[in-house]
Amino acid sequence: HPKKSKPTMQKLPPNIAVILVDHGSRIDAANEMLLDVAKMYAETSATQVVEPAHMELAPPTIADALQRCVDRGAKTVIVHPYFLFPGRHSTQDIPSMAEEAAQAFPDVTVKVTQPLNIDPAIGPIIQTRILDCLNDA
């Protein structure tokens, strides 16, 4: 197994919050995975305000997560579509939902990132999955 280490990340100021948005599922276990991802991101990035949201099918919504971010002191909220590739959800639906939710908070800046996309960091993750699979055999 490759040695696992925590990546170093630039720390965000405490008034910047992050919302991680996945598609959402009717399966509770799938929705709960986003909670784990949000917790892991908060820990590894030392970001004080990180909220999960589901685009559809399950709460919390983007609007719910934005409300929690504002309640926790955010002045800027970065919405990250937790999707691998650009598509309608990450380039149209989520930005529209974020823009609509932001209308309730005119003093808060809301921005939407690109999805994960192709990144060199994904190579080692794929390799870890392959090695795990081989070791389970």
KOLBASE-980287 format. One record per residue: residue number from 1; x, y, z of N, C-alpha, C in turn. Coordinates in pm, 1 decimal. Each point is the difference from the previous one (the first is absolute). Example, Ala and Ser with C-alpha at 12.3 -4.5 7.8 and 13.67 -1.06 7.14 Angstrom:
BEGIN
ROVO / i / nx / ny / nz / cax / cay / caz / cx / cy / cz
ROVO / 1 / 1319.0 / -569.0 / 780.0 / -89.0 / 119.0 / 0.0 / 90.0 / 120.0 / 0.0
ROVO / 2 / -35.0 / 105.0 / -72.0 / 82.0 / 119.0 / 6.0 / -77.0 / 109.0 / 73.0
//
This chain:
BEGIN
ROVO / i / nx / ny / nz / cax / cay / caz / cx / cy / cz
ROVO / 1 / 83.3 / -119.9 / 0.0 / -83.3 / 119.9 / 0.0 / 86.5 / 124.5 / 0.0
ROVO / 2 / -36.0 / 100.2 / -82.5 / 73.3 / 125.5 / 8.8 / -26.2 / 65.2 / 135.3
ROVO / 3 / 99.0 / 69.9 / 47.2 / -12.7 / 69.2 / 128.7 / -103.6 / 110.9 / -12.9
ROVO / 4 / -93.5 / 4.3 / 94.6 / -103.4 / 103.6 / -2.6 / 49.3 / 119.2 / 79.9
ROVO / 5 / -6.2 / 116.6 / -60.4 / 37.5 / 121.2 / 71.0 / -105.4 / 105.5 / -25.5
ROVO / 6 / -11.1 / 91.0 / 94.7 / -96.8 / 108.2 / -15.8 / 60.2 / 105.8 / -91.5
ROVO / 7 / -73.8 / 38.8 / -104.1 / 51.8 / 106.1 / -86.4 / -0.7 / 132.8 / 74.6
ROVO / 8 / 94.4 / 85.1 / -35.8 / 1.1 / 132.6 / 60.8 / -88.6 / 90.3 / -84.0
ROVO / 9 / -79.6 / 79.2 / 67.4 / -93.1 / 88.5 / -68.8 / 8.7 / 138.5 / 60.8
ROVO / 10 / -24.8 / 98.2 / -83.7 / -6.5 / 137.2 / 48.6 / -125.8 / 15.1 / 84.0
ROVO / 11 / 16.0 / 53.5 / 120.1 / -113.3 / 15.1 / 90.9 / -86.5 / 118.2 / -43.3
ROVO / 12 / -131.3 / -22.1 / 1.2 / -93.9 / 106.2 / -35.0 / -29.9 / 85.3 / 122.9
ROVO / 13 / -25.5 / 128.9 / -19.4 / -41.6 / 83.7 / 112.8 / -130.6 / -52.4 / 59.5
ROVO / 14 / -25.2 / 26.7 / 129.1 / -118.2 / -56.1 / 65.1 / -133.8 / 49.4 / -54.5
ROVO / 15 / 0.5 / 111.6 / -74.7 / -127.7 / 49.0 / -54.0 / -29.1 / -54.9 / -140.0
ROVO / 16 / 83.2 / -94.5 / -46.7 / -25.4 / -68.0 / -127.4 / -45.9 / -141.6 / 31.0
ROVO / 17 / -117.7 / -35.1 / -49.5 / -57.2 / -132.2 / 21.1 / -0.5 / -78.1 / -130.5
ROVO / 18 / -9.8 / -130.5 / 13.2 / -4.2 / -89.2 / -115.6 / -122.3 / -90.1 / 11.7
ROVO / 19 / -71.6 / -10.8 / -110.7 / -110.2 / -95.8 / -9.5 / 40.7 / -104.8 / -103.2
ROVO / 20 / 1.9 / -126.1 / 41.8 / 26.1 / -110.1 / -91.5 / -134.5 / -57.5 / -42.3
ROVO / 21 / -24.7 / -2.9 / -130.9 / -130.4 / -42.8 / -52.2 / 16.4 / -124.9 / -85.8
ROVO / 22 / -73.4 / -104.1 / 37.4 / -6.4 / -116.5 / -87.5 / -140.6 / -7.6 / -60.8
ROVO / 23 / -26.3 / -105.4 / -73.4 / -129.7 / -12.0 / -66.2 / -112.2 / -20.2 / 100.4
ROVO / 24 / 23.6 / -85.7 / 97.6 / -106.1 / -41.3 / 91.6 / -55.0 / -133.1 / -45.7
ROVO / 25 / -48.0 / -78.0 / 96.3 / -46.2 / -134.5 / -29.7 / -119.2 / -34.4 / 88.2
ROVO / 26 / -74.4 / -98.7 / -42.3 / -107.4 / -53.4 / 84.8 / 57.3 / -98.3 / 101.9
ROVO / 27 / 127.4 / -33.8 / -15.4 / 67.8 / -94.6 / 89.3 / 75.2 / 78.6 / 106.9
ROVO / 28 / -40.2 / -15.9 / 124.6 / 59.7 / 76.7 / 109.8 / 151.1 / -16.9 / 8.3
ROVO / 29 / 49.4 / -121.9 / -17.2 / 144.1 / -24.8 / 11.3 / 78.2 / 81.8 / -102.5
ROVO / 30 / -55.3 / 16.6 / -117.9 / 67.1 / 80.6 / -102.7 / 5.0 / 146.0 / 42.4
ROVO / 31 / -109.3 / 49.3 / 55.5 / -2.8 / 139.5 / 45.7 / 94.6 / 22.3 / 117.2
ROVO / 32 / 12.1 / -99.1 / 86.2 / 87.8 / 12.1 / 116.2 / 147.3 / 7.3 / -39.4
ROVO / 33 / 35.3 / -55.3 / -115.9 / 139.1 / 7.3 / -45.2 / 44.3 / 144.9 / -17.3
ROVO / 34 / -91.4 / 86.2 / -43.0 / 35.4 / 141.2 / -16.8 / 32.8 / 63.3 / 134.8
ROVO / 35 / -66.3 / -44.1 / 106.3 / 33.8 / 50.1 / 133.4 / 144.1 / -34.1 / 35.0
ROVO / 36 / 42.1 / -122.1 / -35.0 / 137.4 / -41.9 / 25.1 / 98.8 / 82.2 / -83.2
ROVO / 37 / -35.4 / 25.3 / -124.6 / 86.8 / 79.8 / -87.1 / 11.6 / 142.2 / 55.1
ROVO / 38 / -111.4 / 58.7 / 41.8 / 2.4 / 136.1 / 54.7 / 85.0 / 6.1 / 125.6
ROVO / 39 / -14.3 / -98.6 / 86.7 / 80.3 / -3.6 / 123.2 / 148.8 / -13.4 / -33.1
ROVO / 40 / 33.3 / -90.3 / -92.6 / 138.9 / -19.7 / -39.9 / 57.8 / 127.8 / -60.0
ROVO / 41 / -77.1 / 64.8 / -87.1 / 48.3 / 124.3 / -60.6 / 22.0 / 107.2 / 106.9
ROVO / 42 / -93.9 / 13.3 / 92.4 / 13.3 / 100.1 / 106.7 / 127.0 / -25.4 / 81.3
ROVO / 43 / 26.9 / -126.6 / 30.4 / 118.3 / -34.4 / 79.8 / 129.5 / 23.1 / -76.7
ROVO / 44 / 6.5 / -46.4 / -125.0 / 125.0 / 11.8 / -75.1 / 28.5 / 141.5 / -45.8
ROVO / 45 / -104.5 / 80.1 / -17.7 / 19.6 / 137.0 / -48.0 / -1.5 / 101.8 / 113.1
ROVO / 46 / -39.8 / -43.4 / 119.6 / -17.4 / 89.2 / 115.3 / -101.7 / 110.1 / -30.5
ROVO / 47 / -95.0 / -30.2 / -88.4 / -107.7 / 94.4 / -29.1 / -102.6 / -10.9 / 111.7
ROVO / 48 / -33.2 / 114.5 / 59.9 / -86.8 / -2.2 / 117.6 / -145.5 / -29.7 / -33.0
ROVO / 49 / -47.5 / 47.1 / -115.9 / -140.9 / -18.6 / -34.6 / -8.8 / -78.6 / -130.6
ROVO / 50 / -38.3 / -126.4 / 13.0 / -19.6 / -87.2 / -115.5 / -135.5 / -66.8 / 19.2
ROVO / 51 / -84.6 / 13.8 / -99.0 / -134.7 / -56.8 / 7.6 / -26.3 / -89.6 / -120.9
ROVO / 52 / -63.7 / -114.6 / 22.2 / -41.4 / -85.0 / -111.1 / -136.5 / 43.7 / -52.2
ROVO / 53 / -26.5 / -30.3 / -126.5 / -131.4 / 24.0 / -58.6 / -20.9 / -99.2 / -114.0
ROVO / 54 / -126.1 / -31.5 / -21.5 / -35.8 / -88.0 / -111.7 / -80.1 / 81.4 / -101.0
ROVO / 55 / 32.7 / -19.8 / -126.6 / -68.8 / 73.4 / -105.5 / -148.8 / -33.6 / -2.4
ROVO / 56 / -32.0 / -127.6 / 22.7 / -139.3 / -42.8 / 0.4 / -14.2 / -131.0 / 76.4
ROVO / 57 / -122.1 / -41.4 / 19.0 / -37.1 / -129.1 / 58.2 / 16.0 / -12.6 / 150.4
ROVO / 58 / 77.7 / 86.9 / 64.5 / 20.6 / -12.0 / 144.4 / 43.7 / 134.4 / 57.3
ROVO / 59 / -34.8 / 24.4 / 126.7 / 51.6 / 119.9 / 66.4 / 141.4 / -27.1 / 50.8
ROVO / 60 / 76.8 / 101.7 / 26.4 / -30.3 / 141.8 / -11.5 / 17.4 / 49.8 / -143.6
ROVO / 61 / -77.9 / 101.5 / -33.6 / 10.8 / 63.1 / -131.5 / 114.0 / 100.5 / 0.4
ROVO / 62 / 30.2 / 54.3 / -116.1 / 99.9 / 106.2 / -9.4 / -46.0 / 120.0 / 82.2
ROVO / 63 / -129.0 / 32.6 / -6.7 / -52.8 / 112.3 / 78.2 / 15.1 / -25.5 / 149.7
ROVO / 64 / -25.4 / -124.0 / 44.7 / 18.8 / -34.6 / 141.7 / 145.3 / 19.5 / 41.6
ROVO / 65 / 90.9 / -50.9 / -81.3 / 142.7 / 9.6 / 31.6 / 46.3 / 145.1 / -0.5
ROVO / 66 / -49.6 / 79.0 / -93.1 / 37.1 / 141.8 / -5.4 / -47.1 / 71.1 / 126.2
ROVO / 67 / -120.6 / -29.0 / 43.2 / -52.2 / 59.9 / 123.9 / 91.8 / -34.7 / 118.5
ROVO / 68 / 42.7 / -126.2 / 9.0 / 88.5 / -40.9 / 109.6 / 134.7 / 72.0 / -8.7
ROVO / 69 / 51.2 / 18.8 / -121.1 / 127.2 / 70.9 / -16.7 / -12.2 / 144.1 / 48.8
ROVO / 70 / -106.6 / 66.6 / -39.9 / -22.8 / 138.8 / 41.5 / -17.6 / 7.0 / 151.7
ROVO / 71 / -76.6 / -94.5 / 54.9 / -19.2 / -4.6 / 145.3 / 132.5 / -18.5 / 73.7
ROVO / 72 / 96.0 / -63.2 / -65.4 / 131.8 / -25.0 / 61.4 / 100.7 / 110.6 / -33.1
ROVO / 73 / -48.1 / 110.5 / -59.2 / 84.7 / 117.0 / -19.6 / 63.2 / 17.3 / -136.1
ROVO / 74 / -39.2 / -78.7 / -97.5 / 61.0 / 10.4 / -132.7 / -40.2 / 128.7 / -70.9
ROVO / 75 / 97.6 / 62.0 / -63.0 / -23.4 / 116.9 / -85.7 / 20.5 / -37.0 / -146.7
ROVO / 76 / 75.8 / -107.4 / -22.7 / 20.5 / -55.9 / -133.3 / -24.4 / -149.9 / 11.1
ROVO / 77 / -76.2 / -54.0 / -94.8 / -28.8 / -142.8 / -0.3 / 40.6 / -55.7 / -136.5
ROVO / 78 / 83.2 / -102.1 / 4.0 / 44.6 / -66.9 / -121.2 / -75.2 / -132.1 / -10.1
ROVO / 79 / -74.7 / -16.2 / -107.5 / -77.2 / -121.6 / -24.3 / 82.6 / -88.2 / -93.2
ROVO / 80 / 29.6 / -122.4 / 46.7 / 78.4 / -93.0 / -81.2 / -85.6 / -118.9 / -41.9
ROVO / 81 / -30.1 / -11.4 / -131.5 / -69.7 / -119.1 / -48.0 / 92.8 / -121.0 / 11.3
ROVO / 82 / -34.2 / -91.1 / 89.0 / 80.9 / -119.5 / 22.7 / -35.5 / -103.9 / -106.7
ROVO / 83 / 40.6 / 33.3 / -123.1 / -22.9 / -82.3 / -118.3 / 133.9 / -16.0 / -69.0
ROVO / 84 / 19.4 / -110.1 / -71.2 / 127.0 / -19.2 / -68.8 / 15.8 / 93.3 / -119.6
ROVO / 85 / -100.0 / 8.7 / -84.8 / 15.6 / 71.6 / -126.2 / -107.2 / 106.5 / -18.2
ROVO / 86 / 28.1 / 100.0 / -83.8 / -102.8 / 100.0 / -29.5 / -118.1 / -65.5 / -71.6
ROVO / 87 / -116.3 / 41.2 / 36.1 / -123.1 / -46.9 / -62.5 / -110.1 / 96.6 / 37.1
ROVO / 88 / -120.8 / -31.7 / -38.3 / -111.7 / 91.3 / 25.1 / -14.7 / 33.5 / 148.0
ROVO / 89 / 13.9 / -100.1 / 86.9 / -17.3 / 25.8 / 142.8 / 104.8 / 97.6 / 54.0
ROVO / 90 / 126.5 / -23.9 / -35.1 / 106.3 / 82.8 / 57.5 / 16.3 / 135.1 / -70.0
ROVO / 91 / -41.0 / 9.3 / -125.6 / 20.1 / 126.6 / -71.7 / -125.7 / 85.7 / -10.5
ROVO / 92 / -117.6 / -62.0 / 20.0 / -125.0 / 76.0 / -12.1 / -87.1 / -9.2 / 125.1
ROVO / 93 / -35.6 / -122.6 / 39.7 / -96.4 / -17.2 / 108.6 / 51.4 / 55.2 / 133.2
ROVO / 94 / 117.7 / -42.9 / 41.0 / 53.7 / 44.2 / 128.9 / 27.5 / 150.2 / 0.9
ROVO / 95 / 62.7 / 57.3 / -103.5 / 15.5 / 146.2 / 0.1 / -133.7 / 74.2 / 8.3
ROVO / 96 / -102.9 / -50.1 / -69.6 / -131.7 / 64.2 / 7.3 / -58.5 / -9.7 / 139.8
ROVO / 97 / 10.2 / -116.2 / 62.1 / -51.7 / -18.2 / 135.3 / 74.8 / 88.9 / 99.7
ROVO / 98 / 131.5 / 10.4 / -17.3 / 80.4 / 84.5 / 89.1 / -37.8 / 146.5 / -17.6
ROVO / 99 / -17.3 / 41.4 / -124.9 / -38.4 / 139.0 / -27.2 / -136.5 / 31.9 / 60.3
ROVO / 100 / -93.4 / -93.0 / -13.3 / -133.6 / 20.5 / 55.7 / 5.5 / 8.2 / 153.5
ROVO / 101 / 74.6 / -89.7 / 62.9 / 12.0 / 1.0 / 145.6 / 70.3 / 126.4 / 49.2
ROVO / 102 / 95.9 / 49.6 / -78.0 / 78.1 / 118.5 / 39.0 / -84.3 / 127.0 / 2.5
ROVO / 103 / -110.7 / 1.4 / -70.7 / -84.4 / 119.7 / -3.5 / -49.7 / 39.6 / 138.7
ROVO / 104 / -10.2 / -97.1 / 91.1 / -44.7 / 28.4 / 136.8 / 109.1 / 67.1 / 83.2
ROVO / 105 / 122.4 / 1.5 / -51.8 / 114.0 / 53.3 / 74.6 / 80.5 / 96.5 / -88.0
ROVO / 106 / -52.5 / 120.7 / -25.2 / 66.9 / 92.9 / -92.0 / 138.8 / 45.2 / 46.6
ROVO / 107 / 29.6 / -11.7 / 129.9 / 130.6 / 41.0 / 50.1 / 102.6 / -112.4 / -0.7
ROVO / 108 / -37.6 / -116.4 / -51.3 / 88.7 / -115.7 / -3.3 / 36.3 / -30.8 / -145.3
ROVO / 109 / 127.9 / -19.5 / -25.3 / 47.0 / -38.1 / -133.4 / -6.9 / -151.4 / -11.9
ROVO / 110 / -63.4 / -48.3 / -105.6 / -10.3 / -143.9 / -24.6 / 62.3 / -28.1 / -135.9
ROVO / 111 / 96.3 / -91.1 / -1.7 / 67.7 / -39.9 / -123.5 / -6.6 / -151.0 / -13.2
ROVO / 112 / 5.1 / -48.4 / -125.7 / -5.7 / -143.0 / -26.4 / 127.7 / -41.3 / -72.0
ROVO / 113 / 65.4 / -106.5 / 51.0 / 122.6 / -50.0 / -61.9 / -31.8 / -92.2 / -117.0
ROVO / 114 / 102.1 / -38.4 / -69.8 / -8.4 / -108.1 / -97.3 / -8.6 / -131.6 / 76.7
ROVO / 115 / -50.4 / -107.8 / -62.0 / 3.3 / -130.2 / 67.0 / 144.7 / -49.4 / 10.6
ROVO / 116 / 19.0 / -118.7 / 48.9 / 134.6 / -52.3 / 22.8 / 83.7 / -2.2 / -128.0
ROVO / 117 / -57.9 / -43.5 / -111.3 / 71.0 / -5.3 / -127.9 / 118.9 / -95.3 / 4.2
ROVO / 118 / 82.3 / 7.4 / -102.7 / 120.8 / -80.6 / -6.6 / 107.2 / 72.9 / 78.9
ROVO / 119 / 62.0 / -70.7 / 93.5 / 100.6 / 60.5 / 86.2 / 105.1 / -106.0 / 30.6
ROVO / 120 / 126.1 / 38.2 / 4.2 / 104.0 / -99.5 / 30.8 / -22.6 / -71.3 / 132.7
ROVO / 121 / -70.0 / 61.7 / 93.8 / -24.3 / -63.2 / 129.4 / -90.7 / -122.5 / -12.0
ROVO / 122 / -73.9 / -12.2 / -109.8 / -91.0 / -113.0 / -15.7 / 75.6 / -128.7 / -32.8
ROVO / 123 / 114.8 / 11.3 / -66.6 / 80.2 / -118.5 / -34.0 / 32.8 / -85.8 / 121.2
ROVO / 124 / 57.6 / 58.2 / 106.1 / 29.0 / -81.3 / 119.0 / -124.8 / -59.0 / 66.5
ROVO / 125 / -111.8 / 69.2 / -8.7 / -123.9 / -53.4 / 57.9 / -43.0 / -125.1 / -77.8
ROVO / 126 / 6.1 / 6.5 / -132.7 / -33.5 / -116.1 / -82.2 / 95.1 / -115.0 / 32.3
ROVO / 127 / 128.8 / 29.7 / 13.1 / 99.1 / -103.1 / 31.0 / -29.4 / -64.7 / 135.7
ROVO / 128 / -39.4 / 79.9 / 98.1 / -35.5 / -53.9 / 131.5 / -116.7 / -96.0 / -11.5
ROVO / 129 / -102.3 / 35.7 / -76.9 / -115.9 / -88.7 / -17.6 / 42.4 / -131.1 / -66.3
ROVO / 130 / 88.6 / 9.3 / -99.2 / 47.7 / -119.6 / -70.6 / 79.3 / -88.5 / 95.3
ROVO / 131 / 91.3 / 58.1 / 76.1 / 79.8 / -78.0 / 95.7 / -88.5 / -62.4 / 107.8
ROVO / 132 / -100.2 / 75.4 / 47.7 / -93.9 / -54.9 / 98.1 / -71.7 / -121.0 / -56.9
ROVO / 133 / -41.7 / 9.8 / -126.0 / -70.8 / -109.0 / -65.9 / 91.2 / -122.1 / -12.9
ROVO / 134 / 124.7 / 22.4 / -40.2 / 94.2 / -112.0 / -13.9 / 29.2 / -64.3 / 135.6
ROVO / 135 / 11.3 / 80.1 / 103.1 / 29.0 / -52.6 / 133.9 / -117.1 / -76.5 / 59.0
ROVO / 136 / -122.8 / 29.7 / -46.8 / -118.3 / -70.5 / 47.9 / -15.8 / -135.8 / -66.6
ROVO / 137 / 70.4 / -21.4 / -110.6 / -17.9 / -123.1 / -77.9 / 58.7 / -120.9 / 69.6
//
